[in-house]
Every structure is written in structure tokens, then in C-alpha cells.
Amino acid sequence: MPSKTPVSVLIEASPPDRFEDVVARLRAAGLEVDQVLEESGVVLGSAAPDRLPALRAVRGATVEAQRSFQHAPPDSDVQ
């Protein structure tokens, strides 16, 4: 099974009581929630890569896969 992809979600819920509804729909679509920052309207979590289209289809949420990179060590030949 492929590893989970970290995702950031911006929730555009208005009125505020819809925030929890959107989070519930994200969970149902496959998001494993790690952190909820309700005051900022942000949810952090992870999902299987094949669940990203379903997450992006959740109304009221903008889903972005987090990207990462790694620098070569300072003493390596590749810079």
C-alpha cells in the first residue's frame, strides 16, 4: 500500500458551525486528521494518494498536498 500523503486543508465554512460538518465530510472521504486549527480554518492530516480526488471534491474545502524536499549534506559532491 502506498504511503500516506500529508495534506493541508483550508475550510471556507460560513457560518462557523459548518466547519465541523466539512471536517466530518473530509474524514468520510479518507482524511486522517492530525490537527484542527478551527480559528484559522485549517485542518492538517494525511490521506492515501488515491483519496486526494475525493478530498478535493468536498464542498467548502480546498485541499493541497504538502510537498517536501531534502538538501544534500553540505559536504557532499552534489550541491
N, C-alpha and C positions, 0 to 999 in steps of 0.2 A: 504494500500500500504506500502511495506517495506520502511524503511528509506534509505536515500542515503548513499553510502559507499564513504569515502574520498579516492582519488587515486592520486598517483604521476606518471607522465609520463616522460620518458626520450625519447627525439626525436633525432633520428640518421639521420638527414636530410643533405644530401650533393648533390648539392650545397645548400647554405643557403636559397635561395629563395623557396626551397621546404618546409621549416619549416611551413610557413603559410598554405600550402596545407595539410600537415599532421594534423595540428590543425583543419582545416576545416573538414577533414575526421573523426577525433575524435568527433567533435561536432555532425556530422551527425550520428555517431554510438551511441550517447547518453551521451556524456560527457558534464557536465555543468562546464564550465571553470571559475575558481575563479581568477587564477593568471597565467600570462605567463612570464617566465624568459628566453627570447629568447637567451641572451648571454650565458646562462648556458645550453640551450637546454632542459629546464624543463617546464612542464605545471602542475599546481595543480588544482584539481577540485573534482567533485563528480559525482556519477552515481548510478542508481538503480543496486542492486546486479545482477539482471538477464541480465544487459547490459555488464558486465565485459567480457564475452567471445567475444562479438562483438568488444569491445575496444581492446582486446588483439590481434585480428585478423587484426588490422590496420597496414599496412606495414610501416616500418620506426619508429614505436613507441614501447617502452617497458613499459607496464602498470603494476603497483604494487599497490595493495590495501594497504592503510595505516592501521596500527594496533595501538590500544591504550589499555592502561591498567590503573587501578586505585589502588593505595595502600590503605590499611585500615588506618583509622586515627591512629595517634601514641598512643592514649590512649585506643584503642580497644583491646579486648581479643585475636583477631585473628591477628597474625603477620606473 
